[in-house]
Amino acid sequence: MTDTARRRGRPSGRTGTDLLSTAREVFLERGFGGTTMDEVAARAKISKASLYREHPSKDALFAAVVRAWADAGRDAMRPHLDRLVAADDVRGGLCGLAEVMRAGVLSPDVLNMRRLVTGEARRLPEVAAGYLDASWERNVRALADALAVLDERGRLRIGDPAAAADQFTWLVIGAPLNRCLLTGTDGAAGAAPVVDAVDLFLARYGSDGSPVS
């Protein structure tokens, strides 16, 4: 085999979303401070010059990684919210949604990205703010829209869907998320069942002032 043939058969380095996935792996392993552009380029099998052409600094690469992660999950909640809106049993629909929300937010990948972004929030506040808006707040807004539909149909009694969505999210996720982030343990272990959060929510927002069954 000639050198030319070997070069043609050699897999090309990673660019675009593949490069960002590789960079995310390095950031998660090393932290922002321990990550170097040299290592990212080496892992991606591209030259350092090629990496800098796509991302002119480590800050820019980090920002791109965070944006890509948020964009990848931007519509993950949609089918679950559609299921809630279509459910005959509102309480059951909210319980199902709560389980999905808790599992998603407390998953290792999401927690690790949250820690990574939080660690650089003071130095790169615009990156953290963008992540907050594109992930957490986007999902809360989508939940608010679903709750507004249920209110319009008389299935719930909600004056302020945005506030109700925020309250529901924190009732379901707040305590276990706090435990995960501050102790490094499985926050869901020993957490109150999601049905408790749902019943508390429905005690306030049930269509007749009582839990919906």
C-alpha positions in Angstrom: 0.0 0.0 0.0 1.4 3.4 -1.0 1.7 6.3 1.4 -1.0 8.1 -0.6 -3.4 5.2 -0.1 -2.7 5.1 3.6 -3.4 8.8 4.0 -6.7 8.4 2.1 -7.8 5.5 4.3 -6.9 7.2 7.5 -9.9 8.5 9.4 -10.2 12.2 9.5 -10.1 14.1 12.8 -13.2 15.3 14.6 -14.8 18.6 13.8 -18.2 20.3 14.4 -20.4 18.5 17.0 -18.0 15.6 17.2 -15.2 17.9 18.2 -17.5 19.5 20.8 -18.4 16.1 22.2 -14.7 15.3 22.6 -14.0 18.7 24.2 -16.9 18.1 26.6 -15.3 14.8 27.7 -12.0 16.5 28.4 -13.6 19.4 30.3 -15.6 16.9 32.4 -12.6 14.8 33.2 -10.1 17.6 33.8 -12.3 20.6 34.8 -11.9 23.9 33.0 -8.6 24.8 34.7 -7.0 21.4 33.9 -8.1 21.3 30.3 -5.7 22.4 27.6 -6.3 23.0 23.9 -3.4 20.6 23.2 -5.2 17.7 24.9 -8.5 18.5 23.1 -6.7 18.7 19.8 -4.9 15.4 20.5 -8.1 13.6 21.5 -10.0 15.0 18.5 -7.1 13.9 16.2 -6.7 17.3 14.7 -3.9 19.9 14.8 -3.9 22.6 17.4 -4.1 25.1 14.5 -7.3 23.4 13.2 -8.8 23.6 16.7 -8.1 27.3 17.0 -9.6 27.9 13.6 -12.9 26.6 14.9 -12.6 27.9 18.4 -10.2 30.8 18.9 -9.7 30.3 22.7 -10.4 27.9 25.5 -13.1 30.2 26.7 -14.8 30.2 23.2 -14.5 26.4 23.1 -16.1 26.0 26.5 -18.9 28.3 25.6 -19.5 26.3 22.4 -19.5 23.1 24.4 -22.1 24.4 26.8 -24.4 25.8 24.1 -24.2 22.5 22.2 -25.1 20.5 25.3 -28.1 22.8 26.0 -29.2 22.7 22.4 -29.1 18.9 22.3 -31.6 18.6 25.1 -33.8 21.5 24.2 -36.9 19.5 23.2 -36.4 16.5 25.4 -39.4 17.4 27.6 -41.8 17.9 24.7 -43.2 14.4 24.4 -43.7 14.1 28.2 -45.5 17.4 28.3 -47.7 16.4 25.4 -48.5 13.2 27.3 -49.4 15.2 30.4 -51.8 17.5 28.4 -53.5 14.5 26.8 -53.8 12.5 30.0 -57.3 11.6 31.3 -55.8 11.3 34.8 -54.1 14.7 35.6 -52.6 13.4 38.8 -51.2 10.3 37.1 -49.9 12.5 34.3 -48.2 14.9 36.8 -46.6 11.9 38.6 -45.2 10.5 35.4 -43.8 13.9 34.4 -42.3 14.3 37.9 -40.5 11.0 37.6 -39.1 11.9 34.2 -38.0 15.4 35.5 -36.3 13.9 38.6 -34.5 11.2 36.6 -33.3 13.7 34.0 -32.0 16.4 36.2 -30.4 14.0 38.6 -28.7 11.9 35.9 -24.9 11.9 36.1 -24.4 13.6 32.8 -26.7 16.5 33.6 -25.2 16.9 37.1 -21.7 16.9 35.9 -22.4 19.6 33.3 -24.2 21.6 35.9 -21.1 21.4 38.2 -18.8 22.3 35.3 -20.9 25.4 34.3 -21.3 26.5 37.9 -17.6 26.3 38.6 -17.0 28.9 35.9 -20.1 31.0 36.4 -18.3 33.9 38.1 -15.6 34.1 35.4 -17.9 33.4 32.4 -21.3 34.7 33.6 -22.7 35.0 30.1 -22.1 31.3 29.5 -23.8 30.3 32.7 -26.7 32.6 32.0 -27.1 31.2 28.5 -27.1 27.7 29.9 -29.7 28.5 32.5 -32.0 30.1 29.9 -31.6 27.3 27.3 -32.0 24.4 29.7 -33.7 24.9 33.0 -35.7 28.0 32.3 -36.7 26.8 28.8 -38.1 23.6 30.3 -40.0 25.5 33.0 -41.5 27.8 30.4 -42.6 24.7 28.4 -44.2 23.3 31.5 -45.9 26.6 32.1 -47.5 26.4 28.7 -48.7 22.8 29.4 -50.2 23.9 32.7 -51.9 26.8 31.0 -53.6 24.4 28.6 -54.8 22.3 31.5 -56.1 25.4 33.2 -58.0 26.5 30.0 -59.6 23.0 29.9 -60.7 23.3 33.6 -58.4 20.4 34.6 -56.4 22.6 36.9 -57.0 26.0 38.5 -54.0 28.2 37.9 -53.8 31.9 37.9 -50.1 32.2 37.0 -48.8 29.2 35.0 -45.2 30.5 35.1 -45.2 30.6 38.9 -46.9 27.2 39.2 -44.4 25.6 36.8 -41.5 27.0 38.9 -43.2 25.7 42.1 -43.8 22.2 40.6 -40.2 21.9 39.4 -38.8 22.8 42.8 -41.2 20.6 44.7 -40.1 17.6 42.6 -36.4 18.3 42.2 -35.2 20.8 44.8 -34.3 18.6 47.8 -32.7 15.7 45.9 -30.8 18.1 43.6 -29.4 20.0 46.5 -28.3 16.8 48.2 -26.6 15.6 45.0 -24.7 18.8 44.4 -23.6 19.3 48.0 -22.8 15.8 49.0 -22.0 14.0 45.8 -24.4 11.2 46.7 -27.5 9.9 45.0 -30.0 12.6 45.9 -32.9 10.5 44.8 -32.1 7.8 47.4 -34.3 8.5 50.4 -36.1 11.4 48.7 -39.8 11.8 49.2 -41.8 10.1 46.5 -42.8 12.3 43.7 -46.5 11.6 44.5 -46.1 13.7 47.6 -44.9 16.7 45.6 -47.8 16.2 43.1 -50.4 16.0 45.8 -49.1 19.1 47.5 -49.2 20.9 44.1 -52.7 19.7 43.5 -53.9 20.8 46.9 -53.2 24.3 45.7 -54.0 24.0 42.0 -56.6 21.2 41.7 -59.6 22.2 39.7 -61.9 22.1 42.8 -59.2 22.9 45.3 -58.5 19.2 46.0 -56.2 16.6 44.5 -57.3 15.5 41.0 -57.8 11.7 40.8 
